[in-house]
Amino acid sequence: MSVRELPEHPAHLWDNPEPKSGYDVVIVGGGGHGLATAYYLAKNHGITNVAVLERGWLAGGNMARNTTIIRSNYLWDESAGIYEHALKLWEGLEEELDYNIFFSQRGVMNLAHTLQDVRDSVRRVEANKLNGVDAEWIDPQQVKDLCPIINIDDDIRYPVMGATYQPRAGIAKHDWVAWAYARRASELGVDIIQNCEVTGFIKDGERVVGVETTRGRINAGSVGLAAAGHSSVLAELAGFRLPIQSHPLQALVSELHELVHPTVVMSNHVHVYVSQAHKGELVMGAGVDPYNGYGQRGSFHVIEHQMAAAVELFPIFARAHLLRTWGGIVDVTLDASPIVSTTPVENMYVNCGWGTGGFKAVPAAGTTFAHTIATGEAHPLNAPFALERFVSGALIDEHGAAAVAH
């Protein structure tokens, strides 16, 4: 088969135009959230004169640097609402975008290793049920039945005392998700402009009217910031501050193995989460590095600890070989919940602070952020996540309540 007869290369799925002099909406950030926002602006609101500006290559930031876990089993009503909306959209996304994103609802288990873990986990299961989220508490033998390779012996350092389980949760291929949104957005008239870094904002008084970029000035009716870990940098350029900190979050994959790990297993106490990708590699992650930074790699000791945790839970992986590691830059707010909101700058909107939950939120972040930009008003699902909550005190504290970071 010749090269021309091969399936379309991703770069051919969307146009790569030169930037126009101006757009109705400019989205800063060409990752999952930026692409989804542009798509829903066009699809749901008929706003097609839109540009997505990406300083590097399409979806080369956090969208390509995560562990692809999708779930909605969050504790608080506001969090459960927006993540469950996302999960419902995920369930129909392949049909809507007419593209295979390898969405696999294989379930997610959050293990409990102490009596306090058990109490917190059961509380979260009952809260999930009240919010219409599928969730159940399972005992150690049920954990073993769902994932036969896990170690549930009593004589280990952190014995498995049970787990929460969300059957509808799962994984998807992150790059294919980005390609699917980019393709459909481009077909609807959105300009996707790569290698275009935003270096400043043009304002008329307190109203944004354009952006300065490495490819020239671009006028804008509205500007949406969707740049994850660099959102605070962009906000400073626009003249306001965001209550977020940026941290490296790293993950790794092993060499290819036979398919032996049928679900997603997460443990907050030993701090590791493990799934097996479609090709057979183990995908593993842990928590964020404690220091602030914009580097796309993390500290070795984090990898060392997550490997020790993985081998304790899965002795079968003791001789697995590490293939590669990588890092993303997560933006964490003071209450570990996102910001999808208007800003002090008129016609400028921000979508940030998702921390470790950005990938699973892509469809819901896109729909709600598009609604906010199109109407100037919050969608009911993102209204609680306004920037003003850090003044009013109406925080949504998800520290630890949503289990392990990923």
Secondary structure, DSSP 8 states (H G I E B T S, - for coil): --GGGS---GGGSS------SEEEEEEE--SHHHHHHHHHHHHHH----EEEE-SSSTT-SGGGSS--EE----SSHHHHHHHHHHHHHHTTHHHHHTS----B---EEEEE-SHHHHHHHHHHHHHHHHTT---EEE-HHHHHHH-TTS---TTSSS---EEEEETT-EE--HHHHHHHHHHHHHHTT-EEE-S--EEEEEEETTEEEEEEETTEEEEEEEEEE--GGGHHHHHHHHT---SEEEEEEEEEEEEE--S---SEEEETTTTEEEEE-TTSEEEEEEEE-SS----S---HHHHHHHHHHHHHH-GGGTT--EEEEEEEEEEEETTS--EEEE-SSBTEEEEE-BTT-TTTTHHHHHHHHHHHHHHSS--TTTGGG-TTHHHH------TTTT-S--
